């Protein structure tokens, strides 16, 4: 069985945040979620996360996601170190298992790299394999010291390196693959007799080496994958790399991006081929966009389903559905639970909320459509307000097929405008309008002649 132990107990003080470090997000998902997903994708049958500071928030976020959590004691008197953290997962380790140790703050690690690490470890028959990297500037990292046949002899921390060892550019990533029995043996024999008073996982490697076991080193091809996050600057760096990965994947699948560097798409979004996305677009959450769409600049789409051949111009769409051939915007706002049918026009400064608009209907500009059921081929004029709230309750307005709502009308819910009904411009409707009727609900116009002269207003 392949088991992963993911170290996520760090306090993350350099993040300067009330939120646990591993819950900070890049491209819409917590740092830790990327590590867990990479592990699960690499055929790891059991994922164990070691939590400490803010552990209750971490476990709450990942509740019900088939992950085991172990709490590392925290406090002034609690032991520290990577070795001690891994010890908290000892109950999950079997002698015949292969144990992957991952860092919860390295979200750029990929399934492909983990697969290659497993393969290298198993084929080499190593007691332990360390994932290493070659860096132009290895400052701050532990250096890999190899023996005469290329296996790891020891790992030297930066502060303990000689001048000669400082020139070594192969470094320890903090990611390991262990034979389960050997890992347990090593953990049982390490101590905290060092300057920091901590239990180091690297001491296990030295113990295994002294016992005659081979310790291998697999060099990662892309060192950015092991980039850890300790502060907001490093968080931003990982966000940039992940965003580039996401955008490149979409482009390779047939999506056009005018400027990928200013296009922000969260992990998990699906986009169909031949869709064009303009700069300064944000696509977030559980969103699906179909083929042959055009998403123009300054649009934001959140948790929504956009069908094929839709055009969205500088608009905000939240938790909504937009069907085939519809045009949204510019400057429209689809609030949650809006379902917009086929070939609909939602124009300038139109807002919808908890409403359904049938096929071929249109609201060209400056309208509010809330808590409404609007049929097909309906015209909603400029300045129309669906008056849905009485200060206590929300009420429903129903508009039938082929109805016409004149400009600057108020539809005071609950009210039913039936098929082919017409509402005259400027009306306030608070009673049902029958099928095929014209409803006029406004004061009779009175023109008072010579009124200006009588009031002597020209002076």
Wavefront OBJ file of the C-alpha trace (Angstrom):
o trace
v 0.000 0.000 0.000
v 1.173 3.511 -0.818
v 0.684 5.917 2.080
v 1.359 9.634 2.160
v 2.133 11.648 5.268
v 1.617 15.329 4.575
v 3.228 17.734 7.023
v 0.871 20.648 7.655
v 1.452 21.493 11.316
v 3.580 24.620 10.858
v 2.490 27.809 12.563
v 3.188 29.936 9.479
v 4.071 33.042 11.471
v 5.643 34.748 8.461
v 2.265 34.753 6.713
v 1.116 37.204 9.422
v -2.404 35.829 9.268
v -5.149 34.437 11.492
v -5.678 31.716 8.876
v -3.530 28.552 8.974
v -0.862 28.777 6.295
v -2.019 25.714 4.380
v -5.531 27.178 3.975
v -4.324 30.242 2.094
v -5.450 29.943 -1.499
v -3.807 30.020 -4.889
v -6.034 29.984 -7.970
v -9.082 29.441 -5.793
v -8.000 26.421 -3.740
v -6.068 26.066 -0.474
v -2.354 25.314 -0.707
v -2.877 21.982 1.042
v -5.593 20.854 -1.370
v -3.139 20.871 -4.282
v -0.735 18.649 -2.334
v -3.515 16.228 -1.371
v -4.846 16.074 -4.936
v -1.377 15.381 -6.348
v -0.939 12.576 -3.817
v -4.340 11.026 -4.535
v -3.772 11.217 -8.286
v -0.484 9.326 -7.890
v -2.215 6.160 -6.672
v -1.713 6.788 -2.971
v -4.338 4.745 -1.156
v -4.131 6.472 2.204
v -3.459 10.149 2.862
v -2.545 11.239 6.387
v -2.272 14.948 7.181
v -0.383 16.074 10.289
v -1.936 19.270 11.651
v -0.968 21.527 14.520
v -1.633 25.248 14.780
v -5.155 25.948 13.520
v -5.689 22.253 12.958
v -9.418 22.462 13.720
v -9.897 24.847 10.807
v -7.937 22.548 8.490
v -9.880 19.433 9.462
v -13.172 21.297 9.149
v -12.363 22.451 5.618
v -11.461 18.934 4.441
v -14.246 17.140 6.297
v -15.639 14.195 4.340
v -12.823 14.091 1.774
v -11.340 10.664 2.645
v -8.321 12.038 4.524
v -6.923 10.937 7.881
v -5.827 13.668 10.289
v -3.388 13.419 13.169
v -2.761 16.260 15.605
v 0.772 17.260 16.480
v 0.901 18.713 20.008
v 1.710 22.404 20.027
v 2.877 24.703 22.759
v 6.033 25.852 24.442
v 6.966 22.417 25.798
v 5.958 20.377 22.729
v 8.727 18.756 20.654
v 9.290 20.090 17.173
v 10.885 19.019 13.930
v 9.972 17.114 10.780
v 10.851 13.801 12.401
v 8.496 14.435 15.292
v 5.729 15.443 12.876
v 6.078 12.208 10.909
v 5.988 10.256 14.197
v 2.353 11.370 14.612
v 1.461 9.223 11.612
v 3.214 6.074 12.867
v -0.084 4.307 13.515
v -0.865 4.366 9.785
v 2.460 2.913 8.623
v 2.734 -0.797 7.819
v 6.024 -2.633 7.434
v 5.316 -3.537 3.808
v 3.994 -0.109 2.814
v 5.704 2.570 0.768
v 5.496 5.893 2.585
v 5.573 9.217 0.781
v 6.384 12.248 2.940
v 5.141 15.522 1.467
v 5.194 19.145 2.608
v 1.760 20.732 2.967
v 3.073 24.105 1.780
v 4.407 22.974 -1.647
v 1.307 23.220 -3.871
v 3.224 23.053 -7.159
v 4.239 19.400 -6.739
v 2.674 17.261 -9.486
v 1.315 13.747 -9.846
v 3.883 13.061 -12.564
v 6.800 13.830 -10.254
v 5.371 11.684 -7.455
v 4.870 8.792 -9.898
v 8.486 9.071 -11.023
v 9.712 9.214 -7.429
v 7.780 6.031 -6.569
v 9.115 4.298 -9.680
v 12.723 5.311 -8.986
v 12.428 4.220 -5.344
v 10.897 0.820 -6.106
v 13.162 -0.075 -9.017
v 16.267 0.882 -7.050
v 15.230 -1.098 -3.987
v 16.118 1.829 -1.736
v 15.326 2.067 1.953
v 14.693 5.740 1.338
v 14.701 8.002 -1.702
v 15.037 11.757 -1.397
v 13.553 14.081 -3.995
v 16.348 16.539 -4.805
v 16.797 19.530 -7.076
v 19.657 21.338 -8.767
v 19.567 25.063 -8.027
v 21.702 27.885 -9.340
v 21.465 29.453 -5.894
v 21.184 26.733 -3.215
v 21.565 29.166 -0.311
v 19.465 28.121 2.684
v 18.872 24.526 1.604
v 20.370 21.317 2.952
v 23.035 19.955 0.560
v 23.051 16.422 -0.801
v 26.352 14.595 -0.253
v 26.619 11.531 -2.499
v 28.902 8.525 -2.084
v 31.194 6.990 -4.700
v 28.348 5.057 -6.385
v 25.939 7.997 -6.485
v 23.715 7.206 -3.520
v 23.157 9.697 -0.714
v 25.812 9.605 1.957
v 24.333 12.361 4.109
v 22.421 15.633 4.039
v 24.144 18.693 5.469
v 22.090 21.672 6.580
v 23.190 25.085 5.337
v 24.457 26.234 8.731
v 26.668 23.146 9.056
v 28.234 23.163 5.583
v 31.943 23.644 4.940
v 33.124 26.103 2.310
v 33.497 23.201 -0.109
v 30.020 21.829 0.623
v 28.509 25.264 0.068
v 29.469 24.914 -3.601
v 27.191 21.868 -4.007
v 24.029 22.852 -5.860
v 21.996 19.659 -5.302
v 19.572 20.303 -2.460
v 17.058 18.458 -0.307
v 13.434 19.231 -1.242
v 11.987 17.874 2.008
v 10.018 15.243 0.060
v 10.876 11.573 0.659
v 9.873 8.032 -0.181
v 10.476 5.375 2.502
v 10.115 1.674 3.008
v 7.575 1.502 5.852
v 9.542 -0.829 8.114
v 12.752 1.174 7.695
v 10.985 4.470 8.345
v 9.563 3.162 11.620
v 12.975 1.847 12.640
v 14.603 5.184 11.895
v 11.956 7.201 13.747
v 12.354 4.997 16.814
v 16.081 5.770 16.929
v 16.329 9.516 16.263
v 16.756 12.028 19.071
v 16.674 15.781 19.575
v 20.334 16.088 20.558
v 21.058 19.042 18.289
v 21.351 22.806 18.421
v 17.644 23.322 17.729
v 16.442 20.612 20.100
v 14.252 19.139 17.362
v 13.667 15.689 15.862
v 14.917 15.818 12.260
v 13.637 13.463 9.583
v 17.019 13.767 7.869
v 18.501 11.900 10.855
v 16.525 8.844 9.731
v 18.500 8.883 6.494
v 21.793 8.825 8.367
v 20.567 5.967 10.566
v 19.524 3.914 7.541
v 22.835 4.619 5.850
v 24.734 3.469 8.954
v 22.689 0.259 8.934
v 23.861 -0.463 5.401
v 20.710 0.503 3.510
v 20.996 2.424 0.252
v 19.498 5.909 0.147
v 18.702 7.113 -3.336
v 18.262 10.606 -4.746
v 15.855 11.403 -7.557
v 16.522 14.784 -9.182
v 13.377 16.679 -10.119
v 13.378 18.229 -13.586
v 11.458 21.389 -12.686
v 12.660 22.858 -9.366
v 9.657 25.196 -9.140
v 7.589 22.185 -8.085
v 9.276 22.105 -4.678
v 8.792 25.815 -4.043
v 7.490 26.184 -0.496
v 5.316 28.993 0.824
v 6.266 30.826 4.006
v 5.101 34.377 3.282
v 2.813 36.365 0.993
v 5.573 37.002 -1.563
v 6.094 33.268 -2.009
v 2.322 32.802 -2.114
v 2.172 35.234 -5.026
v 4.979 33.404 -6.830
v 3.130 30.082 -6.572
v -0.089 31.748 -7.740
v 1.700 32.998 -10.834
v 3.155 29.585 -11.669
v -0.149 27.787 -11.078
v -2.087 30.326 -13.144
v 0.350 29.849 -16.007
v -0.100 26.066 -15.819
v -3.888 26.372 -15.823
v -3.972 28.818 -18.726
v -1.550 26.788 -20.810
v -3.664 23.675 -20.330
v -6.767 25.511 -21.551
v -4.942 26.951 -24.541
v -3.574 23.532 -25.499
v -7.186 22.301 -25.362
v -8.321 24.891 -27.891
v -9.148 28.021 -25.876
v -7.885 31.377 -27.162
v -6.552 33.852 -24.602
v -5.713 37.312 -25.893
v -3.366 37.928 -22.939
v -2.801 34.910 -20.664
v -0.825 37.001 -18.168
v -3.940 39.028 -17.313
v -6.434 36.154 -17.452
v -7.331 34.605 -14.099
v -8.880 31.137 -14.192
v -9.187 29.020 -11.086
v -8.255 25.361 -10.944
v -11.169 23.085 -11.854
v -12.850 25.396 -14.379
v -13.869 23.749 -17.685
v -13.839 25.691 -20.982
v -14.810 24.417 -24.446
v -12.759 24.790 -27.603
v -12.824 27.920 -29.779
v -13.915 30.089 -26.881
v -12.090 33.431 -26.798
v -11.167 35.054 -23.506
v -10.083 38.681 -23.360
v -7.755 40.289 -20.778
v -8.767 41.064 -17.196
v -11.251 38.206 -17.036
v -11.843 36.224 -13.828
v -13.389 32.746 -14.016
v -13.831 31.148 -10.622
v -15.130 28.170 -8.681
v -17.267 25.421 -10.186
v -17.695 27.057 -13.587
v -18.198 25.478 -16.988
v -18.039 27.489 -20.212
v -19.023 25.941 -23.528
v -17.512 26.205 -26.992
v -17.475 29.221 -29.320
v -18.106 31.723 -26.542
v -16.624 35.198 -26.277
v -15.773 36.447 -22.790
v -14.708 40.065 -23.087
v -12.588 42.147 -20.747
v -13.552 42.962 -17.174
v -15.953 40.037 -16.805
v -16.164 37.814 -13.715
v -17.908 34.444 -13.775
v -18.374 32.493 -10.524
v -19.847 28.996 -10.037
v -21.876 29.220 -13.221
v -22.712 27.201 -16.331
v -22.332 29.020 -19.649
v -23.580 27.188 -22.747
v -22.118 27.359 -26.272
v -22.091 30.533 -28.409
v -22.616 32.918 -25.498
v -21.157 36.437 -25.523
v -20.420 38.100 -22.197
v -19.340 41.727 -22.171
v -17.870 43.278 -18.995
v -20.357 41.625 -16.652
v -20.615 39.749 -13.349
v -22.295 36.323 -13.312
v -22.718 34.425 -10.033
v -24.194 30.949 -9.446
v -26.266 31.150 -12.606
v -27.007 29.365 -15.887
v -26.776 31.006 -19.307
v -28.022 28.984 -22.259
v -27.053 28.799 -25.933
v -26.598 31.941 -28.005
v -27.376 34.466 -25.295
v -25.682 37.861 -24.993
v -24.918 39.363 -21.595
v -23.823 42.946 -20.960
v -22.037 45.221 -20.970
v -22.224 45.907 -17.252
v -24.937 43.384 -16.453
v -25.153 41.512 -13.159
v -26.599 38.008 -12.929
v -27.011 37.309 -9.242
v -27.443 33.779 -7.844
v -30.156 31.478 -9.214
v -30.591 33.303 -12.492
v -31.472 30.965 -15.370
v -31.230 32.711 -18.710
v -32.644 30.847 -21.737
v -31.492 30.543 -25.317
v -30.872 33.604 -27.520
v -31.728 36.028 -24.734
v -30.432 39.588 -24.575
v -29.471 40.940 -21.145
v -28.123 44.409 -21.805
v -26.542 47.420 -20.142
v -27.009 47.672 -16.383
v -29.612 44.916 -16.174
v -29.674 42.961 -12.929
v -31.336 39.584 -12.415
v -31.745 37.542 -9.245
v -33.491 34.218 -8.600
v -35.254 34.532 -11.935
v -35.891 32.554 -15.093
v -35.994 34.192 -18.528
v -37.339 32.118 -21.400
v -35.868 31.780 -24.888
v -35.639 34.867 -27.123
v -36.639 37.295 -24.399
v -34.765 40.560 -23.941
v -34.092 43.196 -21.345
v -31.994 45.749 -23.157
v -31.030 48.169 -20.417
v -31.540 49.544 -16.935
v -33.900 46.904 -15.533
v -34.150 44.889 -12.328
v -35.635 41.396 -12.613
v -35.882 39.730 -9.206
v -37.833 36.639 -8.118
v -39.471 36.331 -11.517
v -40.624 33.721 -13.993
v -40.427 35.335 -17.429
v -41.629 33.407 -20.467
v -40.388 33.301 -24.062
v -40.263 36.227 -26.516
v -40.852 38.788 -23.776
v -39.702 42.400 -24.137
v -38.723 44.149 -20.917
v -38.300 47.850 -21.534
v -35.811 50.328 -20.151
v -36.184 51.120 -16.465
v -38.557 48.247 -15.652
v -38.502 47.167 -12.000
v -39.798 43.871 -10.687
v -40.847 45.026 -7.215
v -40.276 41.792 -5.322
v -39.730 42.823 -1.688
v -42.270 44.308 0.716
v -39.808 44.795 3.555
v -40.474 41.381 5.013
v -41.040 38.773 2.298
v -39.971 38.152 -1.298
v -42.817 37.640 -3.774
v -42.950 36.132 -7.281
v -43.819 37.908 -10.518
v -44.890 35.810 -13.516
v -44.742 37.127 -17.068
v -46.199 34.946 -19.832
v -44.939 34.275 -23.344
v -44.890 37.122 -25.875
v -45.707 39.749 -23.253
v -44.500 43.346 -23.611
v -43.486 45.369 -20.556
v -43.206 49.055 -21.445
v -40.374 51.270 -20.240
v -40.294 52.607 -16.698
v -42.967 50.209 -15.452
v -43.158 48.722 -11.972
v -44.486 45.183 -11.544
v -45.465 44.889 -7.890
v -45.332 41.250 -6.799
v -47.189 39.006 -6.442
v -48.620 39.613 -9.896
v -49.240 37.610 -13.068
v -48.830 39.142 -16.528
v -50.339 36.552 -18.877
v -49.418 35.570 -22.459
v -49.547 38.351 -25.061
v -50.372 40.953 -22.409
v -49.061 44.505 -22.841
v -48.118 46.915 -20.078
v -48.046 50.579 -21.067
v -44.910 52.574 -20.355
v -44.805 54.229 -16.958
v -47.400 51.922 -15.384
v -47.334 50.542 -11.879
v -48.985 47.130 -12.018
v -50.234 45.489 -8.820
v -53.081 43.398 -10.281
v -52.993 40.534 -12.757
v -53.147 41.396 -16.457
v -55.265 39.047 -18.588
v -54.074 37.361 -21.766
v -53.977 39.741 -24.713
v -54.937 42.779 -22.597
v -53.301 46.212 -22.506
v -52.851 47.507 -18.984
v -52.418 51.216 -18.338
v -51.800 52.155 -14.728
v -50.705 55.748 -14.587
v -52.297 59.127 -13.788
v -54.294 60.835 -16.534
v -52.156 63.484 -18.253
v -53.232 67.083 -17.638
v -51.694 70.015 -19.564
v -52.294 73.359 -17.819
v -52.024 76.048 -20.447
v -50.209 79.325 -19.716
v -49.067 77.932 -16.395
v -45.581 79.492 -16.674
v -46.972 82.970 -17.317
v -49.448 82.662 -14.495
v -46.651 81.728 -12.137
v -44.518 84.511 -13.565
v -41.599 82.050 -13.854
v -39.914 83.601 -16.887
v -38.434 86.318 -14.706
l 1 2 3 4 5 6 7 8 9 10 11 12 13 14 15 16 17 18 19 20 21 22 23 24 25 26 27 28 29 30 31 32 33 34 35 36 37 38 39 40 41 42 43 44 45 46 47 48 49 50 51 52 53 54 55 56 57 58 59 60 61 62 63 64 65 66 67 68 69 70 71 72 73 74 75 76 77 78 79 80 81 82 83 84 85 86 87 88 89 90 91 92 93 94 95 96 97 98 99 100 101 102 103 104 105 106 107 108 109 110 111 112 113 114 115 116 117 118 119 120 121 122 123 124 125 126 127 128 129 130 131 132 133 134 135 136 137 138 139 140 141 142 143 144 145 146 147 148 149 150 151 152 153 154 155 156 157 158 159 160 161 162 163 164 165 166 167 168 169 170 171 172 173 174 175 176 177 178 179 180 181 182 183 184 185 186 187 188 189 190 191 192 193 194 195 196 197 198 199 200 201 202 203 204 205 206 207 208 209 210 211 212 213 214 215 216 217 218 219 220 221 222 223 224 225 226 227 228 229 230 231 232 233 234 235 236 237 238 239 240 241 242 243 244 245 246 247 248 249 250 251 252 253 254 255 256 257 258 259 260 261 262 263 264 265 266 267 268 269 270 271 272 273 274 275 276 277 278 279 280 281 282 283 284 285 286 287 288 289 290 291 292 293 294 295 296 297 298 299 300 301 302 303 304 305 306 307 308 309 310 311 312 313 314 315 316 317 318 319 320 321 322 323 324 325 326 327 328 329 330 331 332 333 334 335 336 337 338 339 340 341 342 343 344 345 346 347 348 349 350 351 352 353 354 355 356 357 358 359 360 361 362 363 364 365 366 367 368 369 370 371 372 373 374 375 376 377 378 379 380 381 382 383 384 385 386 387 388 389 390 391 392 393 394 395 396 397 398 399 400 401 402 403 404 405 406 407 408 409 410 411 412 413 414 415 416 417 418 419 420 421 422 423 424 425 426 427 428 429 430 431 432 433 434 435 436 437 438 439 440 441 442 443 444 445 446 447 448 449 450 451 452 453 454 455 456 457 458 459
